[in-house]
């Protein structure tokens, strides 16, 4: 098992920026106002762990393909990610499900787990994690991605109201989109130069 600190930081940075304006952050924030935050965080983190494992597994399979095809697929996927982040749109709408309070570890855990596990299928962060695993290594990507996802969830639970009121999520989306576009261009140039 080889860990690359740069790959861990790359995965962390990209996934953090992509997840920060995502609906999952707002779901964590909403659940944290009605449920015990620590239980919500454990539930969301467990769901993220499952998604990271699935994504790096898919990325490892992509890594078995010839190098140029992996780089081309990565460039296309990063380009798609940049498009999704730069186009903006509906992810910053928060749906309120009423004021019902859920208590107890297992009800809160299962609610948080299912909310995140279902909503993250095919999400930009899952696709990006698979992409990074194909090119930057499985373990480094898994560690960086999981750390970013759980950090965003914790931020939403601890400082969610501050973030939602004071940090323009469009700015975070734009920064993430520009980073993804840069990685798409870099991956595409590697197809032709490497």
N, C-alpha and C positions, 0 to 999 in steps of 0.2 A: 504494500500500500504506500503510494507516494503522494504526499501532500504538497501542493504548490501554493505558497502564500499569495502570489499574484492572482492565480485562478480563484482562490477563495475570496479575495477582495473584489475581483471583477464580478463574480456571481453575486456577492453581497450587494454591491453598488447597483447593479442592474436590476436585480429582483426587488431591492428596497424601493428604488425609484418607480418601478412599474407597479408595485403593490400599494404604495402610499395613497394614490388617488383612487384606488380600486374599491368596488362595492364591499369587499370583505372587511376593509378597515371600518367602514360605516356600520356594517353588521356587528362587528366587535364592539364598537362604540355604543350602539343601541342595546346590545345584550348586556353590556357592562352597566348600563343605567338601571336595568331591571333585575339583574342577577349578580351573584357574587363574582367580582372580577377575576379572582384567582382561579375559580372553577371554569369560568369562560376561557381564560387563557390556556389552561390545561387541555380543554376540549378543542380549541382552535389549533393549538400546537400539535396535538395528536393527529388531527386531520391534515395539517400541513406536512407532517412527517410521512404520512401515507402517500400524499401527492408527490413529494420529492422523491420517494423511493420509486414510484411508478415512472416519473419523468426521467430520472437518471437511468433506469432500466431501459426505457425506450431510446434514450440517448446513447447508451452503450451498444445497443443493436445497430443504431445508425453508424457508430464508430467502426463497425465491421465492413462497411462499404469502402470502395476506393476513395483515397483522400480528396481528389478533386470533386467528387460527387457530394461528399459530406460538406465541403466548403461551399459548394453551390447551394445545397439545401439550407445551410446555415445562413448564407447571405440572403436567400429568399425569406427565411423565417424572421431574421432580424429586420429586413425591409418591411415585412408585414407588421411586426411589432412597432416599428417606427411610425408606420401609417396609422395604426390603431391609436397610438398615444398622441400623435400630432393632430389627428382629425378631431380630437376632443369628443364630447358627447356624453351620453346619459349615465355614466358610472358615478357621477357625483350627486345623483338624486338618492335620497335616503327614504326608504319606505318605512313608515311607522306601522307596526303591527298591533298597536293598542298598548295599554298600560299594564298588562298582566305581569305579575311577578312570579318567577319560578325560583324555588329554593331547593336545597338539598344537592349534594354532589352529583349523583347520577343523573337526575333530570337536567341539571344545568350542563354537565359534561356532554350528555347525549344531544341536547339541543344545539350547543355550540359546535360539536363535532359534525353533526349532520348538516347544519347550515353552511359550514365551510366546505366540507367534503363534497357536497352536491354542487355548490356554486363555483368551485374551482376547476371543474372538469373542462378541459380545453381552454382554460384561461391563458392569458398572455404570459403569466409567470410560469405556468406549467410548460408551455411550449418553449419559452426561453431557457428554462432549466434543462429540458431535453437537449436543446441546441448546444448549450454550454457543455453538457456532459459528453456530447459527441466529439467536441473539439478540445476541451480543457481538462478532461479527466473526471471520472465518476465521483471519487471521494471529495475532492476539492470543491467541485460544483455542489455536491449534496450539502456539505458543511456550510458553504457560503449562502446557498439558497435557503436552507432551513433557518439559519441565523437571521437572515433578512426578514423572512416571513414571520417568525416569532417576535422579532423586534417591532415590526409594524403593528402586530396584534397588541403587544404590550404598550406601545405608544398610544394606540387607540384607546386602550383601557385606562391608562394613567393620565394622559394629557390630551385625549381626544377632543374635548371641547375647545381647548386652546388652539389646537391645530386647525380645527374646522372653522374657527372664527378669525384667525389671524394669518394663516399661511394660504395664499391662493393656490388651490390644487391645480389650476391650469398651468401655473408656472412649473410645478413639479412634473406635470405631464409633459410639458415642452422639453424640459431638461432630459427626462427619460427618453423621449422620442428622438432628440438630437443624438444622444449616446447610442441608441439602437441604430439609427441611420449611419452613424460613423462605423459601427461594427459591421453593418451590412456592406458598406463600401470596402472596408478592410478585408472581409471574407471574400468578396467578389474579386478583388485584386489578387488575393492569394490563389484563386482558381487559375488565373492566367500567368502568374509569375512563379508559382511553386509547383 
